[in-house]
Amino acid sequence: MASNIETKVEQLLEKIIVDLGYDLYDVRYEKEAKDYYLRIIIDKPAGIDINDCETVNNAINDILDEADYIKDQYFLEVSSPGLERILRKEKHFLSQIGKEVSVKLFKPINKQKELIGILEEYNNTELTIKVDDETIKINLKDIALVKTIFNW
């Protein structure tokens, strides 16, 4: 679930990032140990390299400072979503229908806290995956993490 800061930053930056030729894949505001991180995840069809990250970083840094949405000191990171992508938004899930995903759960289903299967359906309350020959519906609030699987 996106925080208020993540939503505000996404609304502030999306047009700027799109105008630069990138897709704003996700915005994450996270605390790790004592430090806060604002992670801007960008994508484009040909993939992201360090120059892309630098271009976006330079374009958004002053805008973020001026907006002053975040009162705590934080580190800004601009990166790609990677090969195995975390799915958090409706657009992420819908783009992966029919593909293999890993679902980590807060509590076990069939004595397992991680399920790997084909994402069949998604709506705002649950997702459906097919594991072997079994179709499993999972309430979104029972899910800790969903990510794509890259087969090497």
C-alpha positions in Angstrom: 0.0 0.0 0.0 1.5 3.3 -1.0 2.0 5.9 1.7 0.8 9.5 1.4 4.4 10.6 0.7 4.8 8.0 -2.0 1.5 9.1 -3.7 2.4 12.8 -3.5 5.9 12.3 -4.9 4.5 10.1 -7.7 2.0 12.8 -8.7 4.7 15.4 -8.5 7.3 13.5 -10.6 5.3 11.4 -13.1 4.9 13.9 -15.9 8.6 15.0 -15.6 9.9 11.5 -15.8 7.5 10.6 -18.7 8.6 13.7 -20.5 12.2 12.5 -20.2 11.2 9.3 -22.0 10.9 6.9 -19.0 8.0 5.1 -17.2 7.7 5.8 -13.5 7.4 2.2 -12.3 7.2 2.9 -8.6 8.0 5.3 -5.7 9.0 3.9 -2.3 9.6 5.8 0.8 11.3 3.3 3.2 13.1 3.3 6.5 16.1 1.0 6.9 17.8 1.0 10.3 18.0 4.7 11.2 18.0 6.0 7.6 15.1 7.0 5.2 15.2 6.3 1.5 13.1 7.8 -1.3 13.4 5.3 -4.1 12.3 6.3 -7.6 12.1 3.3 -9.8 12.1 4.0 -13.6 11.8 1.8 -16.6 11.9 2.0 -20.4 11.6 -0.8 -23.1 15.3 -1.0 -23.7 16.1 -1.2 -20.0 17.8 1.3 -17.6 21.4 2.0 -17.2 23.4 4.3 -14.9 23.1 7.3 -17.3 19.3 7.0 -17.2 19.4 7.1 -13.4 21.7 10.1 -13.4 19.5 11.9 -15.9 16.3 11.4 -13.8 18.1 12.2 -10.5 19.4 15.5 -11.9 15.9 16.4 -13.2 14.0 15.7 -10.0 16.4 16.6 -7.2 15.6 20.3 -7.0 11.9 19.7 -7.6 11.8 17.4 -4.6 13.7 19.9 -2.4 11.3 22.7 -3.5 8.2 20.6 -2.8 9.5 19.7 0.6 7.1 16.8 1.2 9.6 14.9 3.3 10.6 16.6 6.6 13.1 13.9 7.6 16.6 13.7 6.1 16.6 11.0 3.4 18.7 9.5 0.6 17.4 9.7 -2.9 17.9 6.6 -5.1 16.9 6.3 -8.7 17.0 2.8 -10.1 15.5 0.2 -12.4 12.9 -2.3 -11.3 15.3 -5.1 -12.0 14.7 -8.5 -13.6 12.5 -9.8 -10.8 10.1 -6.9 -10.2 8.1 -6.3 -7.1 4.4 -6.0 -7.9 2.6 -3.3 -5.7 0.3 -1.5 -8.0 -2.7 -2.6 -10.1 -0.8 -1.8 -13.3 2.0 -4.1 -12.2 -0.3 -7.0 -11.5 -2.3 -6.6 -14.7 0.8 -6.6 -16.8 1.8 -9.9 -15.3 -1.4 -11.9 -15.9 -0.5 -15.3 -17.3 3.1 -15.1 -16.0 4.9 -16.8 -13.2 5.1 -15.0 -9.9 6.3 -15.6 -6.3 3.8 -14.8 -3.5 5.1 -14.5 0.0 2.4 -14.7 2.7 2.0 -13.5 6.2 0.4 -16.8 7.2 0.7 -20.2 5.4 -1.7 -21.6 2.8 -1.4 -25.3 2.5 1.4 -25.2 5.0 3.5 -22.9 2.7 4.4 -19.2 3.2 5.6 -18.9 -0.3 3.7 -19.9 -3.4 5.0 -19.9 -6.9 2.5 -20.1 -9.7 0.9 -18.4 -12.7 -1.0 -15.2 -11.9 -4.5 -15.7 -13.3 -6.5 -12.8 -11.9 -6.2 -9.6 -9.9 -8.6 -7.2 -8.4 -8.5 -4.7 -5.6 -9.1 -7.3 -2.9 -7.5 -10.6 -4.0 -5.4 -12.3 -6.6 -5.6 -15.8 -8.1 -2.7 -17.9 -8.9 -2.5 -21.4 -10.3 0.0 -23.6 -8.5 0.5 -26.9 -10.3 -3.2 -27.9 -11.0 -4.7 -26.0 -8.1 -6.2 -22.5 -8.4 -5.7 -20.5 -5.2 -7.4 -17.2 -4.3 -5.4 -15.0 -1.9 -6.7 -12.0 -0.1 -4.3 -9.0 -0.7 -4.0 -8.2 3.0 -2.5 -11.7 3.6 0.3 -11.0 1.1 3.7 -9.8 2.3 5.3 -9.6 -1.2 4.7 -10.5 -4.8 7.4 -10.4 -7.4 8.0 -11.7 -10.9 10.3 -14.6 -11.5 13.1 -14.4 -14.1 14.0 -17.8 -15.5 17.7 -17.9 -16.3 
